[in-house]
Amino acid sequence: MTATASSWLDLLVKVGPDDADRDRERVLNAALHAFLDFGIRRTSMGEIAKRSGISPATLYRRFSGKDDVVWAVGRREARRLIARVDNCVDVGSSAEDQIVAMFLAATVGVRHNRLLQRLLATEPDIILPLLTLDGGPVLDLGRAYLSDFLRRLQQGGELPAFDPEPVAEMVARVALSLVLLPQTCLPLDDEDAVRAFARRHLALMLGWAPSDGA
């Protein structure tokens, strides 16, 4: 079953009663640490239950199997990334500053995500299909988030009128390529240089004259 961009964004951002359940959070925390320690393939439901402090029977009542747990952990990681990006953006600042802050927070967040980096290094056969041949939902999410971000600025009169989706997709594809091919001449480990890069190059796509600030 496929999902539209907006429905993927809704699914990841909105927290339902199950997501707020303390026992569920305990399971997801335990699973995340087990995945970091052993990888996904070598982590059993028994290990997750033991680390969670619940019985395997209780675990299976909440999750149908390990794939369900893996998806729940991934959804929470994506939701946390979105929240961190939003927290780094000062909505009272200029459109340029907001977009630069968003780009920096997203870049740092993805490159420093321990689970993602762990899987890319040790279990690429699990994660790479989800970011390439089967990566439509990931691209949908990035495009949906960025499109909503740009539309909010347009509605506030801070950006000119244009269709934000092609620009959002271009930025999302660049971000995805940086995950898949981290070797780059771009200064991604220098936050000041990332800000300067964003001001200079995102300005060309979004049609503002870049400021001298970094």
N, C-alpha and C positions, 0 to 999 in steps of 0.2 A: 504494500500500500504506500503510495506517495503522499507527501504533505506539501501544502503551499508554504511560501516563505513566511507569511504572517503566522500560520498555524505552528510552524516550528518555533518561531520566536515566542509565541504565547506558551507553548509547551515548556520551554526552558525557563522562561522568566517567572511565570506564575507558580506560586507554591500552593499546592493543595493540602488538605488535611493529612494525607499520608506522608507527604514530604516533611511536615512539621512534627511528626510523631517522634518522640525521643528514642524509642526502641529502634525505629528505622534509621535514625541518624547514627545510633551506635553501630548498627550493622554496616552502614556505608563507611563510617570511619574505620572500622575493623577491616573491611574489604579493601579500602584504599591502602592501608598500611601493609596488608598482606600482598597486594599487587606490587607495591614498591619493593617489598622484601624478596618475593619469590617470582614475580611476574604473574600474568593472568593464567597462563596455561598450567602452571604448577600449583596454583592456589585452588584448594578444594572447598566445597561448601562446608565440610566438617571443620576446616581451619577457620573459616569465617565465623561459624557458629561459636567455636571455642574462644576466639578473640572477642566476640561480641558479648560473651557471657550468657548466651541463650542456647537452648537445645536445638539440634538439627531439625526436629519436627516443627518447632516454632518458626525456625528460619524458613522452612519450605511452605509454611502457611502464609508467610508474607511475600515470598519470592518464588516463582515457579522453577527457577534453576539459576545456574551461575550466569547465563547470558542475561537474565533479568537483572541480576545484581550489577553486572558490568555496565549495562545501559544506565542503570540508576546512578552509579558512580560517575559515569561520563556526563550525564545530564547535570548533576550537581556541580561538577567541575566547570562546565560551560556556564552555568548560572552564576557561579562565584566569579568567574572571569568578567562576565558582563557587569556584575555589581561593582567589582573593583574598578573597572573602566569608568562606570558612571560616577563613582566616588571621587575619581581624579579630575573630573570635569567641573569647572566652576561655571554654572549656567549664567552667571552675571557678567562673565567676561566676554570679549569680542568673539565673533564667529571664528576668526582665525585662531585665537588662543584655545577655544574649545576643541576645534578639530585637531590641532597640534597635540593637545593634552590627550585626546582620545587615541590618536595614532601611537603616541609614546606608551600609554598605559597598555594598549592592546599588544603592541610589539613586545614589551617587557614581560607581560603576563604570559603570552604564549611561549616565548623562548625560555622562560624560567619555570614553566609548569613541570613539576617533577614526574608526574605520571606519564605525560606525553613524551617527555625526553627519555624516560626509562624504556617505554615501549618502542620508540624509534630505534634505540640503541640495541635492545635485547630481543624484542619480538616484533620486528618490522612486518612479518607476514600477517600479524593480527591487525596492526594499526594502519599500514599503508593502503590496503584496499578501501578503508573507510575515508581516506583522504584523497584518493585518486579515482579509480574506476567506480567506486560506490560512494564518492564524496559529494554527491548532489545535495544531501541534507546539510552538510557542513557549509557548502557554498551558499545554500538558501539562507541559513542562519546569518552568516556574515553580511550578505546582501540586504536581508531584512533589517538587521540592526542598524547598519550604516544608512540605509534609505530613510528609516524613521528618524535617525539623528539629523540628517540633512533637511528632511521635511520640517522638523521642529524649528530649525534655524531659518528656513524659508518663510514659515508662517509668522515668525517674529520679525520679518523684514530684514534679516541680517545676511541673507544670501539672495542672489537674483533668482528669477524663475528659470528652472531647467528640470528635465527629467532626472531625478537623482539615482534611479536604478542602474543605468549603465556605469555611472561613476562609482557607485557603491560596489558593483560587481568587479570593476577593475581593481579597486583597492583591496577587496576581499581576496581576489586571485593573487595579488602581489603578496598579501599576508600569508596565504596558504603556501605559496612557493617558497617563502622564507622558512616555513616549518619543514618542508620537504627537502630543501637544499640550503642548509644553514651556512655553507661556505659562501661568502659574499664579500665584495669590496665595500659594501655599505657599512657605515660606522655604527652598527647596531649595539655595540657594547659601550658606547659613549652617549649618555643621555642628552647632553648638550648638543652633540653632533646630530642625534636623531631629531631633536627639535628643529635645528637649522635645516636639515634635509626635508622635513615635513613642511616647513614654511615655504621653502623654495619650490618644491616639486608638487605638493598638493595645491599650491596657489595656481599653478598652470592649469590643473584640471578643473578647479572650481571658479576660476576667473577673477581672483582678487590680486591686487598688487602686493607682493610679499613685503612685510615690514622688515626693519633691520634687526628686530629682536630675535633672541635665540632662546 
